Amino acid sequence: MDNVAAAAATVKLKPLLKDYCDMLRVELDSKGKVLVLEGTPKGEAEAIRVELVGYSLEREDGKPVLRFEELRVSREWMQKLAEVFLKDKRIELPDETPLELVKAFT
């Protein structure tokens, strides 16, 4: 099921990130609650890896939200930005995020 959910997430995320990212891959370990996004930003030669550890996907006031216990980024400067801008350890997802996709990750 993780591979199917990861493939569905990749398909949904690619159009949202097409202006920023040339390649995108999603990995999911629903038992270990680890979500990995790996992508090559436009103009970059190497991919960036983002790991969300202890994630949960929820709805708050009808909006999809991704919560996590720990965020790891393969670029030090991005790690520091994430620590500053994601202090509350949550990311609001686009309103059009399908509920069935959110349920597939939980």
Residue frames relative to the residue before (quaternion, step in Angstrom):
aa qw qx qy qz dx dy dz
M 1.0000 0.0000 0.0000 0.0000 0.00 0.00 0.00
D 0.6070 0.5731 -0.3589 0.4175 3.61 1.03 -0.71
N 0.6565 0.5131 -0.3181 0.4523 3.59 0.96 -0.84
V 0.6440 0.5149 -0.3150 0.4699 3.58 1.01 -0.79
A 0.6692 0.4893 -0.2947 0.4753 3.58 0.91 -0.90
A 0.6451 0.5152 -0.3194 0.4651 3.59 1.00 -0.81
A 0.6447 0.5084 -0.3166 0.4750 3.59 1.00 -0.80
A 0.6477 0.5084 -0.3145 0.4723 3.60 0.96 -0.83
A 0.6509 0.5102 -0.3135 0.4667 3.59 0.97 -0.83
T 0.6255 0.5366 -0.3354 0.4565 3.58 0.99 -0.81
V 0.6592 0.5094 -0.3033 0.4626 3.58 0.91 -0.93
K 0.6942 0.4736 -0.2769 0.4660 3.61 0.93 -0.86
L 0.7099 0.4792 -0.2673 0.4416 3.60 0.98 -0.82
K 0.5644 0.6394 -0.3891 0.3483 3.60 1.02 -0.72
P 0.6945 0.4520 -0.3126 0.4644 3.65 0.76 -0.85
L 0.6430 0.5321 -0.3280 0.4426 3.60 1.05 -0.69
L 0.7719 0.3515 -0.1666 0.5029 3.58 1.09 -0.72
K 0.3678 0.7857 -0.4528 0.2059 3.60 1.27 -0.01
D 0.6605 0.5025 -0.3167 0.4593 3.63 1.07 -0.58
Y 0.7502 0.4002 -0.1936 0.4895 3.58 1.23 -0.40
C 0.8087 0.2463 -0.0457 0.5322 3.53 1.09 -0.75
D 0.3302 -0.7602 0.5282 0.1847 3.60 -0.79 1.02
M 0.7907 0.1238 -0.0452 0.5979 3.58 1.02 -0.73
L 0.0039 0.7964 -0.6044 0.0182 3.55 -1.02 0.76
R 0.0185 0.7700 -0.6370 0.0309 3.51 -1.05 0.87
V 0.1583 -0.7769 0.6057 0.0675 3.55 -1.02 0.87
E 0.0796 -0.7546 0.6499 0.0427 3.56 -1.05 0.86
L 0.0819 -0.8048 0.5876 0.0172 3.54 -1.09 0.71
D 0.0263 -0.7360 0.6763 0.0115 3.51 -1.09 0.89
S 0.1937 -0.8365 0.5026 0.1007 3.56 0.08 1.30
K 0.6264 0.5230 -0.3533 0.4574 3.62 1.08 -0.54
G 0.7350 0.3894 -0.2174 0.5107 3.57 0.95 -0.88
K 0.3285 -0.7749 0.4698 0.2662 3.57 1.37 -0.18
V 0.4507 0.6330 -0.4867 0.3992 3.55 0.82 1.13
L 0.0808 -0.7707 0.6321 0.0017 3.53 -0.86 1.08
V 0.0800 -0.8049 0.5880 0.0036 3.57 -0.73 1.09
L 0.0788 -0.7513 0.6546 0.0297 3.52 -1.00 0.96
E 0.0018 0.7878 -0.6154 0.0234 3.55 -0.85 0.96
G 0.1422 0.8023 -0.5631 0.1378 3.54 -0.74 1.03
T 0.3551 -0.6990 0.5792 0.2233 3.51 -1.28 0.48
P 0.3350 -0.7560 0.5239 0.2043 3.58 -0.44 1.18
K 0.5987 -0.5569 0.4279 0.3850 3.57 -1.12 0.62
G 0.8036 0.2550 -0.2184 0.4914 3.54 -0.94 0.95
E 0.6506 0.4868 -0.3139 0.4911 3.59 1.27 -0.07
A 0.4221 -0.7061 0.5128 0.2454 3.57 -1.17 0.61
E 0.7727 0.3163 -0.1585 0.5271 3.57 1.11 -0.67
A 0.5211 -0.6396 0.4795 0.2990 3.52 -1.17 0.71
I 0.3013 -0.6921 0.6233 0.2043 3.51 -1.35 0.42
R 0.1889 -0.7778 0.5923 0.0921 3.56 -0.96 0.89
V 0.0621 -0.7732 0.6311 0.0018 3.53 -0.92 1.02
E 0.0828 -0.7886 0.6090 0.0184 3.57 -0.80 1.05
L 0.1340 -0.7509 0.6433 0.0660 3.53 -0.91 1.01
V 0.1175 -0.8111 0.5729 0.0119 3.54 -0.46 1.25
G 0.8171 0.1672 -0.1551 0.5294 3.56 -0.95 0.91
Y 0.2477 0.8122 -0.4930 0.1894 3.55 1.03 0.79
S 0.0066 0.7407 -0.6688 -0.0636 3.49 -1.38 0.27
L 0.2419 -0.7456 0.6060 0.1352 3.54 -1.08 0.80
E 0.0157 0.8188 -0.5665 0.0919 3.53 -0.67 1.15
R 0.3444 -0.6651 0.6015 0.2780 3.51 -1.38 -0.01
E 0.0383 -0.7665 0.6411 -0.0005 3.55 -0.92 0.99
D 0.8238 -0.0724 -0.0053 0.5623 3.55 -0.58 1.17
G 0.7230 -0.4605 0.2338 0.4588 3.56 1.02 0.86
K 0.6494 0.5042 -0.3143 0.4746 3.59 1.28 -0.08
P 0.4588 -0.6849 0.4849 0.2920 3.60 -0.98 0.78
V 0.0382 -0.7884 0.6131 -0.0321 3.55 -0.97 0.98
L 0.2266 -0.7455 0.6148 0.1225 3.53 -1.05 0.87
R 0.0914 -0.7830 0.6149 0.0223 3.58 -0.67 1.14
F 0.0164 -0.8003 0.5993 -0.0004 3.57 -1.16 0.54
E 0.4719 -0.6624 0.5078 0.2840 3.54 -1.28 0.48
E 0.8033 0.0172 0.0347 0.5943 3.56 1.05 -0.81
L 0.1449 -0.7638 0.6250 0.0706 3.54 -1.11 0.78
R 0.0543 -0.7852 0.6169 0.0001 3.57 -0.85 1.03
V 0.0662 -0.7914 0.6078 0.0014 3.56 -0.84 1.05
S 0.4914 -0.7080 0.4348 0.2612 3.57 -0.93 0.92
R 0.6833 0.3857 -0.2860 0.5499 3.60 1.26 -0.09
E 0.5010 -0.6981 0.4243 0.2859 3.57 -0.67 1.13
W 0.6771 0.4977 -0.3145 0.4415 3.61 0.84 -0.88
M 0.6502 0.4959 -0.3163 0.4809 3.58 1.08 -0.68
Q 0.5872 0.5631 -0.3576 0.4585 3.57 1.12 -0.67
K 0.6747 0.4941 -0.2901 0.4653 3.56 0.93 -0.93
L 0.6314 0.5175 -0.3305 0.4736 3.61 1.01 -0.75
A 0.6471 0.5195 -0.3183 0.4584 3.57 0.94 -0.87
E 0.6492 0.5211 -0.3204 0.4521 3.57 0.97 -0.81
V 0.6760 0.4774 -0.2859 0.4831 3.58 1.08 -0.69
F 0.7993 0.3537 -0.1641 0.4574 3.58 0.74 -1.07
L 0.7402 0.3278 -0.2178 0.5452 3.60 1.21 -0.23
K 0.1021 0.8444 -0.5158 0.1022 3.57 1.01 0.86
D 0.7056 0.4565 -0.2716 0.4691 3.58 1.02 -0.75
K 0.3872 -0.7752 0.4328 0.2487 3.58 1.38 0.18
R 0.6091 0.4820 -0.3853 0.4982 3.53 0.87 1.06
I 0.1395 -0.7628 0.6286 0.0593 3.50 -1.20 0.72
E 0.3178 -0.7220 0.5798 0.2039 3.56 -0.78 1.01
L 0.2829 -0.7611 0.5660 0.1424 3.54 -0.87 1.01
P 0.6501 -0.5141 0.3651 0.4240 3.60 -1.17 0.40
D 0.6172 -0.5759 0.3986 0.3584 3.57 -1.11 0.73
E 0.6932 0.4900 -0.2824 0.4468 3.57 1.05 -0.72
T 0.3709 0.7111 -0.5093 0.3121 3.61 1.24 0.19
P 0.3712 -0.7662 0.4737 0.2253 3.60 -0.53 1.12
L 0.5508 -0.6342 0.4403 0.3171 3.54 -0.97 0.93
E 0.6433 0.5287 -0.3440 0.4338 3.61 0.96 -0.76
L 0.6162 0.5192 -0.3481 0.4791 3.59 1.10 -0.57
V 0.6336 0.5256 -0.3239 0.4663 3.56 0.97 -0.87
K 0.6726 0.4979 -0.2971 0.4598 3.60 0.90 -0.87
A 0.6158 0.5735 -0.3452 0.4155 3.61 1.07 -0.70
F 0.6914 0.4842 -0.2755 0.4600 3.58 1.13 -0.57
T 0.6833 0.5097 -0.2964 0.4306 3.59 1.13 -0.37
